[in-house]
Amino acid sequence: MMMDLKVTLDFTCHGCESPVCVTVQCSGKGLLSESTAVAAINVPCPTCGQINQLAFEPSGTIRSVRPYPCFGLLPEPSVN
């Protein structure tokens, strides 16, 4: 049996320490189990634009807020 759940999460941005509030909709079989399921989402800060990687439980308990590790291309040195 699948379950749908809306969770409102309030946290502080890892970059600028501004308050951020986001509502997410979770669904899946893991929401019904007695285990401590953990979900993760990436949430941009509306103030500074920093992407926060947010780990939380379906109950709304926030486990961690970290900067999202953006792995971009490294610039190559010029040949001239």
Number of C-alpha atoms within 10 A of each C-alpha: 7 9 11 12 12 13 17 12 16 14 16 14 26 17 15 12 12 13 13 15 13 11 10 11 10 14 13 11 10 16 20 14 8 7 8 12 13 16 13 14 14 15 19 17 20 13 13 12 12 17 20 22 18 20 17 19 15 19 15 15 14 17 12 12 19 14 16 16 9 7 6 6 6 6 6 6 6 5 4 3
